[in-house]
Amino acid sequence: MSEATPQAVTRSAATGGPGLLASLDPLLREWLPRQRWFAGKGRPVTGFSLVAATELLPLDAKLGLYHLLVRAHQPLPPVQGGGVPHPGDCYQLLIGVREALPPRLAPALIGHVHEGPLAGRTVYEALYDPRPAEVILEALRAQARVGGLRFERREEIRSDLVPRLVTAEQSNSSVIYGDAFILKLLRRVLPGVNPDLELPLALAREGCPRVPPPTAWMSAEVADESYLLGVLQPFVQGATDGWELALRGLAKGEDFSAEARALGRATAEVHTALARALPTVTLAHLQVQSLVDGMTERLQAAAQAVPALRPYAPGLQSAFDALADLAAEGHTWTAQRVHGDLHLGQCLRSASGQWSLIDFEGEPAKPLAERRMAQPVARDVAGMLRSFDYAAHSAGGPPAPAWAAACRAAFCAGYAEAGGHDPRTDPVLLRAYETDKAIYEVVYEARHRPDWLPVPLSAVRRLATDTEADAGAGAGADVR
């Protein structure tokens, strides 16, 4: 990797460290919890600690740019399912500094600093500003090293690409560069190997066309630990995500089965490529019992948190018990690396009609080690089946269960065509994963969107009595 960098990123400074953070503290306490990607909503921020600070643009009369990794401290949430409380989430911040903000940057305002090294200046979310976004791309092009920041690339990157921030609500932040690339910047970051880079790189080596290959990425090295910060990938021009496409079709009363079938084929192709690229394992009795124990713990915690779930708990538990019984009889399953958080919003259909899968980060609330575990492909299939159910309840009209059932059946049929295995032929496993997903949805909706609680509860009622586990005709996806 080259040590040569463009002038904009040659200086890395110990920018006052704690003094800098102390001056930003009161502003961040107000601004950070309002961000869509802030994970600790509902709990006050009691303080911050600095993980790393890097000066990307030296502070002058016009513009400065700081890259911060900041840990936000909050009262610990109740421990559920035997989990271990986290000491505080670490967030990636790109802080722009100006004397005053021009009107075009008003939505990016964080606040005005009154003390410390930035006293008298205005700080803001730098990604709204083209120049800081250009600095990141320049660093990727140059494979720069700036303090603890590392910028790497697999291919050449043009220098004439104009950046624009994606302003739609996301759990991370994205910048599009001239319709050629899209940079996904992770906001809540963890040390370790991140599947959001690991899996697309593995798929690129396999030549899988269903996942945009990483062009470049940035990371931070802090105290012998590595944090993935962002991934640059080709931008799929004219693409529409599956969630938007499904809702659009529902609003027009259009059939979505052909798209669901094509999406099933694309998912199977990705799973097949992942199985070639990375190790697979066999799940026997003890491994499956551990899996079932985790599902049972989540059900018990959910029933305690959401009273509306309690009448269905015995029936839901029967889905997990049936899987454990099969394992006890000697049945085994193959596990491999999977997407881990698959739903319609994680799929893109290009203008030519080709489907791609994106965002391999997994469920952000889970530890990286858990996200990287081998799992049955039924985990991803169940997520997509739940997604069709959510779409059928979200189009603005009455629920459309027949539409969802047709999409589920078409998706499984398409998966069988490309993967050689119809998920519906293993109904006990698929029912267990759908049940686990629906329980997660119940807790999510009860906490964040109570008006949506009837959506997963309708699936819970079916799954609690669906001893035949007719996966093709019943179930929905990650919460949208």
N, C-alpha and C positions, 0 to 999 in steps of 0.2 A: 504494500500500500504506500502510495506517495505521501511524503511529508509536505510537498509543495501545495499551497492552497491559494485561492484567489485572495486579493488584498482584503476583501471584506471579511474574511474569516481567519486571517493570520493571527490576530491577537486573541489570546485566551488569558483571562485574568482571574486572580482570586479577588472577586469584585466586592470586597468588604464582607463577604460571606454572611455571618450572622447579623452584622450591622445592616446589610442590604435587606435581609429578610425581616428584621425588626421594623424597618421603615415601611415595609409593605404589609405587615401583619394586619393592621386594622382594616385596610382596604380589601385584602384577600378574604378576611372573615365574612365580609358582606357579599363579595362578588362570587367567590368559589361555589357556595351552596346553590346559587341560582343557575349554574351551568347544567345543561342536560346530562353531561357525562360525569357529574359528581355523584359518587356512589353512596355517600353517607347522608342522604336526605332524611330529615326528621330528627337528626341529632345535632346539637350545636357544636361548632368548632371551638375547641378550648385553647388551641395553640398550634404552632407549626415548628417543625425542625427541618433544617436544611440538609438534604442528601448530597446535592452538588449544585454548583453555580458556575456558569461559563459565559464570558462576554463574547458575543458573536460579532457585534458591531461596536467599536469603541464609542463611548458617549462623547458627542460633540454638540455643537450649537443646534443641530437640526434633528438628529436621530441616533438613538442607541438601541441595542438589542441584547437581551439577556436570556439565556436558556437556564431554567431552574428545574431541579427535581426537588419537590417539597413534600414532606410527610405531614398530613393533616391529622391532628389528634382530636378525638371525639370520645364521649362516653361510650363504653363498650355496649354493643347490642346484646340482648339475651342470647345465651348459647343454646342452640337447638341441635338435636341429633348427635350430641357428643362432640360437636365441633370445638375448635380452639379459637378464642377471640383473637382477632388480628390487632397488632399494636397501633395501627394507623395506616391508611392508604397513602401510597406515594403517587403524586401527580406530576406530569410533565407540563410545564408552563413556558410559553414564549412571551416574554414581556417586552413590549416596545416602550421607548421613552422619548418624549418630545416636550418642548416648552409648552406647547398648546396643540390641541388636536384640530385638524381641519374638519369642516362639517361632514365630509364623506366618511370620517372615522368615528363619528359620534356613537354608533352602535357598539364600538369596541372598547369604550371607556371602562377602565377599572377604577381610576380615581386620581386625586391630586395628592402628592406626597408632601408632608410638612416637616419631616426631619430625616436625618441620615444622609447617605451619599447621594440620594436622588431628591433631596429637599428642593421644593419649588418647581419640580417637574410634574408632568402628567404621564401616567402609565396606562397602557392599554393592551388588549389582546392583539398581538402582533400579526397574527395570520390574516387579519382584515387588510393589512397593508402590503401592497405588492413588493416593496423593496425587501422586507424581511423574508417573505416567501421566496424571493429570488436568491437570497443568501443561502437558504437551505438547499436549493437546487444546485447552486454553484459549488457548494461543499460536496454534494454527491457526485457531481461531474469530476471534481478534482480528487476524489477519494481522500478527503482531508482528514486530518486529526487535529482536533482543537480541544486542548485540555483532555478531559476524559471522554469527549465525544468522538465517535468513529463513524465515518461515512464510507460506504463500500458500494460497488456496482459490478454488474455482470456484463453490461453493454455500454456503448457510447450513448451520451445524452446530448441532444442539441442545446445550444445556448440561447436561442431566440424564442423561448417559450414564455408566453405571458401568463402569470398565475391568476387564479380567481378562487376564492374560498367558497366551498359548498356550505350554504347557510341553512339547509334543511337540518332538523334536529337529528343528531346521531349520538351514539354512545362513545364516539371518538371524534376526531376532526379530519376533514379531507380538503385538499387543495388540488385543483385541476390545473395542469400546465399545458396551455395551448391546444387542448383536445388531443394531446399525444399521450400524456401520463396523468395518473392520479396518485397523490401521496396521501396515504392514511397515516395520521399521527396518533399513536396510542396516547390516551390521557391518563388512565390509571395503569401504572406500570409495575411490573414485578421482576425480580431477578431470576434468571434461568433461561432455559431454551423455550422460546415462545412458538407454539404451533402455527401462529399466523405467518411466520416466515418458514419454519421447518417444513410444513406440509406442502405449500406451493413450490418450494425448492425441490422437494422430492418428486413432485408431480412433473415439474419442468424437466428433470432428468429422465423421466419416463416418457416424455414427449406427449403428455396428456393435454389435448387442446381445450379441455373443458374448464380450465382454471388459468386466468391470466398469470404468466410467469413473472416473478419478481425481477425488476430491472436494477433496483438499488435499494439500500436500506441504511438506516442510521441506528446506532446503539450507544450506550454509555457504559464505561468501565468505572466502577466505583467500589473501592475496597475489595478487589479481587472478585467482584460480582459483575455480571453483564446484564444490562437491561435493554431489551428491544424497544426502540422509540418510534420507529416508523418504517413503512415499506412503500416503495415507488413501483407501480405496475402500469402496464399499458391501459389507457383509457378506452373503454368500449364505446365508441361513438354511436349515438342514436339508440342506446340500450334502454330498456325499461325493466325495472325490477318486478319480480313475480307478484308481489303484493299489490302494487299499483295496477298491474295488468289484470289480475284476477278481479279486483274491485271494479275496474272499468268494464270488464266483460259482464260481471253480475249486474251492474247498473243498466246495461243495455239488454239484459236478458239473453246474453250469448252463451253458448256452450263452451266450456273450457277443457273438455276432456282431451282433445288432441294436444293441447299444450301440456296438460298434466302427464300425458303418456310420454311426450318428448322429454319432459323434465325427469320422469322416472328413468328413462334411458340414460340421460346425462349423469344422474346420480350414480347409477350402477357402473358407468364407465369410470367415474372418479374412484369409487370403492375398489374396482378391479385394479386400477393403477396403483392405488395406495397399498393394496395387498402385495403387489409385485415389488414395490419400492421399499417397504418397511416390514419388519418381522410380524408374523401372526402367531397367535397362541391358542391353545385349546383350553376351554373352560370346562372343568369337570365338577364333581359334586362340591368340593370345598370352595372352589372359586365362585360357583354359582350361589352357594349358600351365603357367602360374603356379600355378593351383589344383592341378594334378596334381603339380607339384614339391613343394608343401607336403605333400600326402598321402604322397608318396614319402619325404620327410624324416622324417615321423612314423613311417612303417613301419620305416625303417632304425633310428631311435632305439629304437623299441619292441622290435625283434628283438635289439638289443644288450642291452637291459635285461631281457628275459624270454626265456630260452633256449627255453622250450616253444613259442615262436612261430616260431622260426627255420625248422623244416622246411616251414612253410606260406608263407614270405615270397615265393618266386617266384610261387606261384599268386595270392597277394594282389596282388602287383605287377601281374599281368596285368589285374586289374580297372582299375587306374589307366592302364595302357598302352592299353587298349581305348578309354578315354575320350579320351586324347590323340590316338589314331589317328583317331577320328571328327572331332575338331576340325581335324586336319590335312587332312582331306578336305573341309573347308568347312562342317561342321555348326556351328550356333550355338545358344545357349540364352539364354533371358531370365532375368535375375537381378533380385531385388527385396528389400525388407526382409522378414525372416522372424522367427519367434519365436527361433530360435537354440539352444534347449535343450529341445525339446519331448519330453515323455514322459508316461506316464499320471499321474504325480504332479503334473503341471502343468495338469491338467484337472479341473474340478469339474462334477458333475451335480447340479442342483438337485432339490428334492423333486418338482417338476413334470416332471422328466425332461429338462430343457434342459441342454446342455453349454456350459461357459464355459472359456476359456483364461486362465491367470494367469501371473504371474512372467515378465515379458519382459526380465529382467536379462541373459539369455544366459549362456554358460559363465563363471562368476565368475573363473576363473583366466586368462582371456584379456583382453588390453587392450581398452579401450572402443572404440578405433578399429576393431579387428578385429570386435568384436561388432556394430558399426553398418554393416558392409559389406553391400552387396547380394549375395544368394546365390540360387541356384536353390531353388525350393520343395522340391525333393527332399531338401534338408538336413533340413527338419522331418519330412517323410514318413519318411525313414530312421530318424530318432530314435524315432518312434512304432512303427515296425515292430520295431525292436530291443526296445522296451519290452514288447511282447506276448511276445516270446521270454523276457525276464527273468521276467515274471509266470508263464509256463508252467513255470518251474523253481523258483518260490519259494513255492508254495502249501502246502508241507509234505508233499505226496505225491510220487509219481513224476513225472518230467517229462511234460508234455502237449503234444507237438509238433503233434498234430492240432488241438488247441484254438488254439494260436498261429497255425497256418497259416490256419485259418478266420477268425480275427480280422484277420490281415493282409489277406486277400482282401476281407473286408467293409469294412475301413477304406478301402482303395483304391477300392472300388466306390462307397462313400459320397462320397469325395472327388470322383470323376468326376461324380457326380450334381449336386453343387453347384458344382464348379469348371470343368466342361466339359472336363476333361483327366484321363485315368486315368494315374497315375504309372507303372503297369506297362507303358505303351506306350513308355517311354524306359528300357528295362532296363539299358543300359550306364551311364547317369548314376546311376540308383538303386543299382545294385550298387556303384559307386565310393563313394557316400556311406555305404552300409551297411558296406562294408569299412572305411572310415576310422573309423566309429563303433565297430565291433567291436575294432579295434586299440586305440583309446583305452580301451575297457573292459578289455581284457587287461592293460594297464599299470596301470590303477586297481586291479583286483582283485589283481594280483600284489603291489602295494604295501600295500594296505589290508585286503583280505579274501581271503587265499589260498585259503580253502575254496570260494570262489565262482568261482575261475578256470576250472573246467570249463564254466561257462555261456557266457562269450564264446568259449572255445576250440571249443565245439561249433559255433558259428556260423562261426568262422574256418575250420574244416575244410570246411564247406559252401561258403563264399564263395570259398575257394581253388580249388575245382574247378567252381564253378557258372558255367561259361562261357555258359550260356544265360540266366543272371541271372533266374531265375524269382522275381521279387520277391513275387508274390502268395502263393507257397508257402513262402518261406523267410526268415527273419531276425528281431530283438528290440530296448532303449531305454536311455535314460540310466540310470546305475547307481542302484539303489535298495537 
